[in-house]
Amino acid sequence: MNINLKAVPMKNPIILALDVDSRDQALKIADELADIVGGFKLGPRLCLRYGADFVREITHRGPVFLDNKHFDIPSTMEAAVRASFDAGASLVTVHALSGSEALKKMAVLEAELNKIRPFRILAVTILTSWGQESLPNILKSQKISQHVYDLVSLVQESGMNGIVCSPHELDLLQNRGLYLVTPGIRTNIRSADDQKRIMGPAEAIDLGASALVVGRPILEAKNIIEAATEFLMAVYEKK
């Protein structure tokens, strides 16, 4: 499969969420799927156990999306993103709710680090585990789609273009020059787990997603190689 330039710095649009507890298990899965998926997502579940050296180990198997959703004062966020970059991450998340000052600092930092190697800072909008009824009360006065639209506008005004959103908001964000990373992807949309706003892979790509995060549908499959291949082929089925 050719590298999908739209997905860069990932090799292709399928990002496997390594949501397991064991270093050995994570490395085994990464070894088995390194030639299929476009990269690997790591979060606190593994990083807090095994640290930056483990992140570097995974980068030898593929690009790493380090998803710790930094939400703090701007200087602390900058230090955390620099540390993520130094560990080898190619994608890093911060919260769009961190505000204009922090996001502008992230835009400057992203431009600086991109002079060294391809690197993107992604702003998280509204979690895909939230539905309209499960929003915090302070956010319920607006629809999720409006929250996402407003947060994305803030991100772009701050000089960034990397976004994490659910597939249900992709149609609102087309043709805006955004790099859109989308969780909540299922080939069987009846199997949602704790995700509320889900979609199939081909449809999400058609709506403008740059990369898709997939975890349990691959990790819990009887044959993870076949499952990962199914997701990758689904991305290209309409091409």
N, C-alpha and C positions, 0 to 999 in steps of 0.2 A: 504493500500500500504506500503510495506517495505521501510525503509529508504535506500536511494541509497548512499552507502559509497563513491562513486566517487564524489558526490556533496557536501560532508561535507566541511564547517560547515552548509550548507543548509540542510534541512530535505529531500528534493528531488530536481530534477533539475529545477523546475519551480519557478522562482523568479518574483513576481508581482511588477511591477513599480507603486507605488502609486502616480501617476501624477495627483493629484487633489489639490484644493486650500484650502479646509476646513479641520480643525482638526477633526471635528465630522464626516465628510464624510469618511475621511481616516480610522478612528477607526471603523466605521460601516463596511466598506469593509474588513478591517483586521479581524474583528470578524467573518464575514460570511465565509471567505476563509482560516482561520487559520489551519483548518484540511485538506486542499486540497493542497495549494501551499507550496513550500519548504522554502519560506522566502519572505521578502518585501524589495524593493529598495526605498530609500528616497534620494531626492536631495535638492538643494537650495530652490526650490519652497515651500516646507513645512518647511524645517529646519530653514530658515531665518525668517519665521513667528512665529514658535513655539519653537525652540531651543532644547537643549539637553534633557530637561524633556520629550518632545514629543517623541524623539527617544527612550527613556527608556520605554515609554508607548507602543510603537510598539513592543519592544523586548519581552513584556509579551505575545504577540500573535505569535511571530515566530522570527527566526534569521533576522537580519537587514543588508542589503547591503547599506552602506552610500556612495553615489556616488557624491562627490564634485570635483573630478578630480584635486587634488592639484598639482599645477605647480608653484614652487617658489624656493627660495634659500633653501638648504638642511635643515637648522635648523628650518625654518618656516614650511616646510613640515613635519618634525618630530613632531613638537608641534601640528600640526593639526591632524595628525594620532593618536597621543596619546590621544588627546581630543575626537576623534571619538571612540577609544577603550573604554575610560572611560565612554562614553555615552551608551555603550553596543553594538556597531557595531561588526559584525562578518566578514564583508568584507568592505574594503575601497579602493577607487581608487586614484591613482596618475598618472601623465602623464609620459609615457616612454621618451618623448622628454626632460624631466627635466635633463637628462644626467647621466653619470656614477657615479659621486660623490654622487648625491642625491639618486640614486637607490641602491648603496652599503649601504648607511645609512639606507634605507628602509629595506634591507635584514637583517641587524643586528637587527633593531627594531622589525621586524616580528618574528625573532627567540626568542627574549626576551619576547615578549607579548604572544607567543604561550606556554610559560612555565606556564602561568596563565590560559589560556583557548584557544580553537581553534580559530584561527584568520588568515586571509589572506589579504595581500596587493596586489592589482591588478594594473598592469600597462596598461593604455589605449594606444592603438596604433593609428589607423586612425578611426575617427568617422564613424558610419554606415550611417550617413546623407550625407556623401561626396561620390560623384562618381568621376571618372577620370577627367571629365570636370570641376567639381566644386572645385577641389583641389586649394589651394592658388598657385599663379604662381611660387613661390619659390620651390614648391614640384612637379610641373608638369613634370619635366624632367625624373621622374621614375614612373613606374606603382604602383598603390596602393599596389599590392601584394608584390612588392619588398620593399616598405617602411615598410610594416608590418613585413616581414621577417628580415630586418635589425634591426628594433626596438626590436623585440623579441630576437634576438641574443644578443643585448646590455643588455636587461633585464636579460637573463640567465647568461651572463658573470659577471653581478653584483651580482649574488647569489639569484635572485628571480625566481619564476616559475609561478606566477599568471598573467594572461593576459586577457584583454578585446579586442576582435576582432570581425569582422563581420563573419557570417558563410561562406562567400566565401573564407576566408583565412584558414579555418580549415584544408583543405587537405594539406596545406604547413607545418602545425605544428604538424602533427601526430607523435607519438612515440618519443616525446622529453621530456616526463615527466612533461608536463605543466598542470596547472589547468586553463581551458579555459572557460571564461564566454562570452556568445554570445547574443547580442541584435539582432534586425531585424528578429524576429521569427514570422511567420504567418502560420495559417492553411490554409488561403486563400491567396496565394501569389500575387493575383491581387490587394489585398488591402494593399498597401505599405505605405500609408500616406507619411511622409517626409523621410522615410528610403529608401536608394538606393540599398543596398546589402542585400537581404532578402533570407529566406529559411524556409522550413517546420521543425517542431520540431523533428520528427523521423530521418530525414536525417541529421540534425545538430548533434544529439547525435551519430549517426552511424559514423560521420566523426570525433568524438573525443571531442565534447563539454562536459564540466563537468556540466554546468548550463546554463539555457536559461532565458533571460530577456523578459518578455511579459507585455505590458501595455495596450494600447488602444483596442486591440482585445478582451480583457477581460472586461476592464472598460466600454466600450461602448456597450457591448452585452446586449440584452434584459434580459437575465438571467445570471448573472455573475458566479453563482455557476456551472451551466451547461457549460459555456464557459471555466472556469478554469479546470473543470474535463476533458473536451475535450482535452485540451492541455496536461494534465498529462497522459491521456490514450494514446495519440498519441506518447508520448515518449516511451511507453512500447509496442507499437503495433507490433514491429518486434522482441521483446524479446522472 
